[in-house]
């Protein structure tokens, strides 16, 4: 009996038919309260820095490619990300498990997006605020993920069948992105050729963040979601949300760049439209209440 119980405990945790008790509210621990408080501060700072980026001429001292990209990011953050973050925090406080998954996805987006502001832009009047958003997002994420009830959250997200399809999608997108950047790096090592449409300094940061953080996270989250592990439901949903928002970010940045006549940039390229749409569909499927889909 003891050996059997020990073996069961070591098996990967699967989400089967667990349902949240009607009227149950999540237990809020100290770390979760801290993560939520930090997230409210993040939302407020996002509003300030986005407005500064959009309204203050000359705030960003980069060339037109990078300057217009971050201004497009400011618009998406202000109009889409901040309202979603506020809604996720309010709904999570009221007991929504799906809102907690959305919240994690928004924090992942914030870490990745503001890494570009912190490491990819020159000193400017909003630099310390950008550092604050980035740092607060890292700590909020670190406090939130280990302390969320992942099993109960997973019981409310998507379905076993959709989890396998979306997990596969995340792995494929992550692997293809990684292979593309590896090709660029190998080609550069052999021929010295670089991507023509992105400044060299920008290429360095994009490849570093994508190969160091984005690609591994997409693949690991996809694998865990495919296996229907509780953590996979949380991280897979979060990465679908992050992917949708960041693809939207890139498209709007492309609009800003095209309007500024940046060479080689076209607004709404087909691949960005496709990825935005598919990430949005994946997010919608995973955030659908499982109880409504089985009723």
Phi, psi and omega in degrees: 000315181293316180297319179297317180295320179296319179297318179298323182292334182274351180286150177302136183286125179250151177263118183250264185240023181298131177236143178289138178295130180307132178081358181291136176249139180301142175284124182262111179274171178303311178300323178292321176298320179294318180297321179291320178297317178298323182292324174296320177295320177301314180300316179296317179292324177301318179300313183296309186289328178292317178296320177298315181295326182276330189254337183266111178294135176080008178299314179268126188258016180279176172291175188297326181299305183288320182300313182288329177297315182286331175292322173297321177297320178302318182294314180297318179298315183292316189272329186247307189291313182299311177301321178295320180295316178297315179297318180298318180294318180295313182291323178296321178296330179277357175111007181283119177287324179295326177295329178294321177294319176299317179303314179298318178299321179291324176293320176299316177303315183296317178299311183293315184293313184283349170299326178292321178294318186286315186259348188245358179241159177283169175304135175212176186293343180255009188301314180296326177292321176297318177299319181298314180297315180299309183295315179299324179293319178299312183289324177297318179295317180296327178281327187283306191302312183291342187252359174280149177280087189295325181294314180291322176299314182299327181293345182253359186251130171051211177214167181300319182292313180295328179299320180294317181294315183287324174301317177298318179300315180297318179297316181296313180298314180298317181294316180295320178296317178297317179295323178298312181291326176296320176300316179299317181292316180295317179299319179296320180295328183273316188248344185082001182286142178237169177292129187285331188272354182236131176305149185301316179298322178293321178299319180302313182290318180300312181293323180295313181291319182291312182286330181276330186234304191294308184299310179299323181292318177301315183292313181295318178296320179296318179296314180296323178291319178301322180280356179062033173285151181301315178297328178295320177298318181292306184289324178297316177296316180299319182287330174295317177297312180300317180298317179298315182292320183285328174295321174298318177305311181296321180294315180292322174301321177297324176296314177300317181294318179297320178294335177269008178060039175289129185297136175081002183256132175238139177289139177055059174296147185304321182294324178290320178298316180298312182293321177299314181296316183289322175294322177297317178298316179299318179297316181297319180295315182289328182274357176291136181296119182299328181294325179287332181280344180252359182277000000 
